[in-house]
Amino acid sequence: MKKIPVDCPCCEAKLKVAKLVCDSCETEVVGKFSLPVLMQLTVEEQEFVLNFLIHSGSLKEMANQMGKSYPTVRNILDDLIQKMKALMNKNSVGRNRNI
């Protein structure tokens, strides 16, 4: 199965899911659905989060694996946390607007 694209190939804006299909009964759900926060991250950022979890949150182990210094890995994590908070705020604003 192909990886889901998250950015528009023409203008690079974030894509929204428009249709979901059940493989079992072929039911289709159509609408505009936001991607979950983790799917809105770049592939590299998703891999960082996955490695963070696999290493039980040990930045020291991640720094060794990535061949980078601890402060560099800490800065990457801090930047990623800020990005995720911004995405979460953006998503919650959109939901509140629809209520």
N, C-alpha and C positions, 0 to 999 in steps of 0.2 A: 504494500500500500504506500502511496506517495505521502510525503510530509505535507502538512497543511501550510499554505503560504499565509503569512501574516501581513505582508505589505503589498500594496498594489504594484504590479509590474510596470504600470504606465507613469503614475504620479507619486508613488511611494507612500501614499496615505495608508492608514491602518484599514485592513479589510474587516468586514463583519460577516458572520455566518448567516446565510439566507435560507438554508434548507438542511434539514436533518432527515435521514432515511433509516428505517429499521431493516436490517438485513433479513430478519426472520419473517416478518409479515408484510414488508414493503410499505408500512405506514410512513407518510411524509408529514413533517411539521415545517411549515413555511413561515418566515418572518425575518426580522433583523435582530440577531443576537450578538452581543459583545463576546469577544474571546475572554477566557479567564486570564487573570493577571499574569500568571506564569507563561501563558502562550503568547502574550504580548511582548515578552522579552526576546532579544536576539538569540540565535542558536548558541552563541558563545556564553551569553548570560545564563541561559537555561542549563548549559553544561556546568557552569560554575556552581549554580544552586545544587545541582545533582551531586557534584563532587563534594560540596560542603556537607551535604547530608550523609554521603557515603563515608566521609572522614569524621563523622560524629561532631561536626562543627569545629574540628581542630584546625585552626589557621596555620599552626606550625607544620602539621602534616601536609596541608595544601601547599604551603610555600615550598616545601621540599619537593613535592610532586610537580609543581609548576616551574620550579627552578627560579623562583622570585623571592625577594625578601619578605619577611613577615609584615613590615609596614606597608609594602606595596599591596600585598594580598588584603590587608585590613582596609586600605583605601578603596580597593575594588569592591569589597563587601559593603563598605559605607555608601559608596556611590550607588550600588545596586539596591540597597535598602531605601535610599531616597527616591530612586526611580520607581520602586514598587509602591511606596507610600503615595507618590503622585498619581500613579495609575489607579490605585485603590480609591483615592479621593475623586478622581475624574469619573470612575465607574459609579461611585455612590451618588455623585451629583446627577448623573444621567438617570439613575433609577428614581431619585427623588422627584425629578422633573416629570416623570411619567405617572406619578401617583396622583 
